[in-house]
């Protein structure tokens, strides 16, 4: 399906007859959410949390029974209850997600999986047409908010260092593809998937030189460059390691370096290292800015803006940050919370670092509350959310096991159900 078809199906979903889903759809299409105060949005999210638990208990025997066993009343539920209900991402590998879908989840959607670089069976998540429509609306609005302006329809060009086949596999690629398609902004894929090669999809990718050169030499503005951190780092490192004569020859043949992104140009990173050992993100940015250039809306040269995206297969909406300005900020309706890594209780007053948990009340096909396995730090921030988050590290294998054992709640209930 293309973006227009998805949005059309979403607007006609039979679930919109439910008051909760109707409310969510109205909020998703309300851009003024970004103009509200942090306290106002926190109150909206608290209300949605209770409404969501009521909705899922009405549409799923699994959630109805789960809430009864855990003695959670949707009318009085609080953040500590969402922490108890959260599932670790490992449960969602393979067909693990299927058990969480509501009984009337609409068919005709898409499945997305994790990259598989961890060596484990990939996480696999189903997105209904309605959820896909929400994904397009919400992530586009969040991107534009951090970017600092609307993506003008039909203006500019984008290059994604991925292969087009990954559009139907990885949710980050799908979001970028569908959002730009909805804005009628051409998207070039900078990689080709080589068939017949062994290994994961990431090991079968080769550079599509024709598309890269088309992007570099084109005169469209702005130029939006989407890549994993490794992509921009390896390209900049290639320029860094060139001798003078080779660099001159390369520039004559390709027109770079520098890679000119023009007015409003930006580099958007996401997807992790994908098996590469990389320097710190600040160092990647510093090196890349030596070989990429960009201008502001007035045509004056500026340091190339970097936007970093923290998105997982499990989450419908990402966290996005503008390097050097703010940390990662969630979509207004997303509830991001941090827990003590030993007790898995909400952090106490003054504590700033813990295990990341995410609850997305705007997802309609399953109760999207989970632990992706990251340690994050939180700090105050201006704007609609009032907080921003910084990635610290992944949980270790030992901590990951402790996470699955200690999270209690949903996992504990599932284990009890499997006993004879």
ZAFITI-881388 format. One record per residue (C-alpha): x, y, z; residue in three letters. Coordinates in steps of 0.05 Angstrom, whole numbers, padded with zeros to 5 digits, always signed. Last residue first. Layout:
N
XYZala/...
# end
This chain:
420
-00006-00542+00678unk/+00038-00479+00679unk/+00034-00435+00617unk/-00014-00386+00650unk/+00035-00375+00707unk/+00090-00355+00658unk/+00043-00306+00624unk/+00025-00274+00691unk/+00098-00265+00709unk/+00112-00233+00642unk/+00053-00186+00648unk/+00069-00162+00718unk/+00138-00180+00739unk/+00194-00140+00707unk/+00245-00178+00749unk/+00256-00241+00709unk/+00258-00209+00640unk/+00300-00151+00665unk/+00347-00197+00703unk/+00360-00234+00638unk/+00373-00169+00603unk/+00417-00146+00660unk/+00461-00207+00652unk/+00463-00199+00576unk/+00480-00125+00585unk/+00429-00070+00577unk/+00445-00023+00520unk/+00479+00042+00535unk/+00470+00115+00556unk/+00419+00144+00507unk/+00397+00213+00525unk/+00325+00233+00540unk/+00288+00299+00541unk/+00236+00327+00588unk/+00184+00383+00590unk/+00144+00350+00535unk/+00113+00412+00500unk/+00174+00455+00501unk/+00234+00468+00546unk/+00275+00411+00573unk/+00290+00379+00640unk/+00337+00318+00640unk/+00328+00243+00632unk/+00382+00190+00624unk/+00372+00125+00586unk/+00390+00052+00596unk/+00363+00010+00539unk/+00329-00058+00533unk/+00268-00042+00491unk/+00220-00046+00551unk/+00147-00048+00532unk/+00078-00016+00530unk/+00040-00020+00465unk/-00027-00049+00486unk/-00045-00080+00419unk/-00083-00063+00355unk/-00100+00010+00370unk/-00034+00046+00380unk/-00046+00117+00404unk/-00035+00100+00477unk/+00040+00090+00464unk/+00075+00067+00528unk/+00151+00065+00529unk/+00199+00041+00583unk/+00273+00058+00588unk/+00314+00028+00645unk/+00344+00082+00689unk/+00380+00148+00698unk/+00359+00214+00728unk/+00342+00202+00801unk/+00321+00267+00836unk/+00253+00242+00858unk/+00251+00166+00857unk/+00253+00127+00792unk/+00192+00083+00778unk/+00200+00012+00805unk/+00238-00039+00765unk/+00275-00060+00829unk/+00346-00067+00803unk/+00345-00026+00738unk/+00305+00030+00773unk/+00253+00051+00721unk/+00249+00105+00669unk/+00185+00128+00634unk/+00165+00151+00565unk/+00091+00163+00554unk/+00077+00177+00481unk/+00021+00227+00466unk/+00067+00287+00454unk/+00115+00248+00408unk/+00180+00235+00446unk/+00241+00281+00452unk/+00313+00258+00445unk/+00363+00309+00471unk/+00361+00382+00451unk/+00406+00433+00417unk/+00474+00404+00399unk/+00443+00349+00357unk/+00369+00357+00343unk/+00332+00300+00375unk/+00278+00250+00356unk/+00241+00197+00396unk/+00201+00151+00350unk/+00128+00132+00342unk/+00099+00064+00329unk/+00146+00030+00378unk/+00164-00044+00376unk/+00208-00041+00314unk/+00249+00010+00351unk/+00261+00084+00339unk/+00312+00131+00367unk/+00323+00183+00313unk/+00382+00231+00312unk/+00377+00298+00276unk/+00441+00330+00252unk/+00443+00401+00225unk/+00503+00417+00180unk/+00538+00477+00210unk/+00510+00538+00175unk/+00520+00573+00108unk/+00473+00631+00094unk/+00419+00619+00042unk/+00363+00654+00079unk/+00329+00588+00097unk/+00393+00562+00129unk/+00450+00531+00090unk/+00484+00463+00090unk/+00553+00433+00080unk/+00581+00362+00086unk/+00655+00342+00088unk/+00682+00375+00151unk/+00613+00368+00184unk/+00621+00293+00180unk/+00681+00292+00226unk/+00647+00333+00280unk/+00582+00294+00276unk/+00617+00226+00280unk/+00658+00252+00340unk/+00595+00274+00376unk/+00564+00205+00363unk/+00621+00170+00399unk/+00667+00129+00354unk/+00638+00069+00317unk/+00648-00006+00320unk/+00604-00030+00264unk/+00553-00086+00272unk/+00491-00048+00252unk/+00513+00016+00289unk/+00444+00040+00309unk/+00382+00049+00265unk/+00379+00124+00262unk/+00413+00185+00233unk/+00381+00245+00198unk/+00428+00292+00162unk/+00397+00359+00144unk/+00391+00408+00087unk/+00346+00468+00098unk/+00378+00507+00042unk/+00430+00465+00007unk/+00455+00395+00023unk/+00523+00403-00009unk/+00567+00341-00002unk/+00636+00371+00004unk/+00670+00332-00022unk/+00645+00317-00074unk/+00628+00335-00146unk/+00631+00263-00169unk/+00687+00257-00220unk/+00723+00323-00209unk/+00715+00315-00134unk/+00744+00245-00135unk/+00804+00269-00175unk/+00817+00325-00126unk/+00810+00277-00067unk/+00858+00228-00100unk/+00909+00284-00109unk/+00904+00307-00037unk/+00906+00238-00006unk/+00841+00207+00017unk/+00834+00184+00089unk/+00787+00240+00110unk/+00743+00231+00049unk/+00733+00157+00065unk/+00722+00175+00138unk/+00665+00221+00118unk/+00632+00165+00079unk/+00644+00115+00135unk/+00615+00162+00187unk/+00553+00180+00146unk/+00535+00107+00137unk/+00556+00082+00206unk/+00509+00131+00239unk/+00452+00097+00201unk/+00428+00140+00144unk/+00377+00190+00120unk/+00402+00250+00080unk/+00350+00304+00067unk/+00368+00353+00012unk/+00329+00418+00015unk/+00333+00439-00040unk/+00338+00408-00109unk/+00401+00422-00150unk/+00421+00350-00161unk/+00494+00330-00162unk/+00496+00296-00094unk/+00428+00261-00100unk/+00441+00236-00171unk/+00511+00214-00149unk/+00482+00173-00092unk/+00428+00144-00138unk/+00479+00121-00190unk/+00528+00094-00138unk/+00477+00046-00109unk/+00522+00023-00052unk/+00519-00051-00036unk/+00476-00085+00016unk/+00476-00161+00028unk/+00506-00159+00098unk/+00450-00115+00124unk/+00398-00163+00097unk/+00428-00218+00139unk/+00477-00269+00112unk/+00488-00305+00047unk/+00488-00271-00021unk/+00439-00295-00074unk/+00406-00228-00083unk/+00446-00164-00073unk/+00403-00112-00040unk/+00420-00044-00070unk/+00436+00017-00029unk/+00428+00093-00036unk/+00352+00092-00042unk/+00327+00157-00072unk/+00264+00189-00044unk/+00226+00243-00082unk/+00183+00288-00038unk/+00108+00281-00052unk/+00093+00297+00021unk/+00055+00232+00030unk/+00113+00197-00005unk/+00161+00230+00044unk/+00122+00204+00104unk/+00113+00135+00073unk/+00186+00124+00056unk/+00213+00152+00122unk/+00164+00112+00164unk/+00176+00048+00123unk/+00251+00054+00130unk/+00245+00062+00205unk/+00195+00004+00208unk/+00242-00046+00176unk/+00216-00101+00131unk/+00170-00074+00077unk/+00213-00012+00061unk/+00274-00058+00067unk/+00264-00078-00006unk/+00279-00007-00027unk/+00352-00014-00003unk/+00381+00031+00051unk/+00424+00093+00053unk/+00364+00139+00046unk/+00371+00199+00000unk/+00319+00254+00000unk/+00298+00308-00049unk/+00270+00378-00043unk/+00201+00408-00052unk/+00140+00368-00073unk/+00102+00383-00010unk/+00138+00431+00037unk/+00166+00394+00096unk/+00140+00439+00151unk/+00188+00475+00196unk/+00238+00468+00254unk/+00266+00399+00241unk/+00245+00380+00312unk/+00171+00398+00299unk/+00174+00372+00228unk/+00198+00304+00251unk/+00144+00301+00305unk/+00089+00318+00255unk/+00114+00266+00205unk/+00119+00214+00261unk/+00047+00225+00283unk/+00012+00227+00216unk/+00049+00170+00183unk/+00046+00125+00245unk/-00028+00139+00255unk/-00042+00116+00184unk/+00000+00054+00197unk/-00039+00041+00261unk/-00104+00046+00222unk/-00079-00001+00167unk/-00060-00052+00222unk/+00013-00058+00243unk/+00039-00127+00262unk/+00105-00131+00300unk/+00162-00181+00293unk/+00224-00179+00337unk/+00278-00218+00302unk/+00303-00287+00324unk/+00369-00275+00358unk/+00437-00259+00327unk/+00433-00187+00350unk/+00438-00163+00277unk/+00368-00189+00263unk/+00345-00122+00234unk/+00281-00119+00274unk/+00217-00139+00239unk/+00157-00104+00209unk/+00091-00136+00191unk/+00040-00099+00149unk/-00035-00085+00149unk/-00092-00118+00111unk/-00128-00145+00172unk/-00162-00104+00225unk/-00151-00121+00298unk/-00218-00148+00322unk/-00191-00199+00371unk/-00140-00151+00401unk/-00068-00169+00387unk/-00025-00188+00447unk/-00019-00262+00431unk/+00008-00247+00361unk/+00068-00209+00387unk/+00106-00272+00407unk/+00105-00298+00335unk/+00180-00290+00326unk/+00208-00242+00378unk/+00159-00201+00419unk/+00177-00233+00486unk/+00248-00208+00475unk/+00223-00137+00476unk/+00209-00138+00550unk/+00135-00131+00568unk/+00103-00072+00605unk/+00042-00086+00648unk/+00077-00075+00714unk/+00107-00009+00690unk/+00038+00011+00665unk/+00011-00001+00735unk/+00065+00043+00766unk/+00042+00099+00720unk/-00028+00099+00750unk/-00093+00061+00741unk/-00156+00085+00778unk/-00209+00078+00724unk/-00172+00021+00690unk/-00177-00020+00754unk/-00115-00063+00761unk/-00122-00124+00805unk/-00066-00162+00771unk/-00111-00221+00758unk/-00168-00176+00735unk/-00122-00135+00691unk/-00095-00198+00658unk/-00164-00227+00648unk/-00189-00166+00610unk/-00122-00160+00573unk/-00124-00231+00546unk/-00199-00229+00533unk/-00186-00171+00486unk/-00231-00116+00459unk/-00264-00091+00523unk/-00201-00099+00566unk/-00164-00063+00510unk/-00210-00003+00511unk/-00211+00003+00587unk/-00136+00000+00591unk/-00132+00053+00535unk/-00180+00100+00571unk/-00138+00096+00634unk/-00074+00112+00596unk/-00109+00164+00553unk/-00128+00204+00616unk/-00057+00202+00642unk/-00031+00223+00573unk/-00077+00283+00570unk/-00055+00304+00640unk/+00018+00299+00620unk/+00001+00340+00558unk/-00027+00397+00600unk/+00031+00395+00649unk/+00082+00397+00592unk/+00047+00459+00563unk/+00011+00456+00496unk/+00039+00480+00430unk/+00061+00412+00405unk/-00009+00385+00415unk/-00033+00441+00368unk/-00020+00394+00309unk/-00085+00357+00321unk/-00093+00299+00272unk/-00067+00249+00322unk/-00113+00278+00375unk/-00176+00266+00333unk/-00154+00195+00316unk/-00142+00181+00390unk/-00211+00205+00409unk/-00245+00164+00355unk/-00205+00104+00380unk/-00231+00115+00450unk/-00303+00128+00429unk/-00306+00063+00388unk/-00336+00076+00320unk/-00266+00091+00295unk/-00253+00016+00301unk/-00289+00007+00234unk/-00230+00041+00200unk/-00251+00091+00146unk/-00198+00144+00161unk/-00145+00090+00167unk/-00163+00061+00100unk/-00155+00129+00066unk/-00090+00143+00103unk/-00062+00076+00081unk/-00084+00085+00008unk/-00051+00154+00005unk/+00013+00128+00037unk/+00022+00071-00012unk/+00000+00000+00000unk/
# end
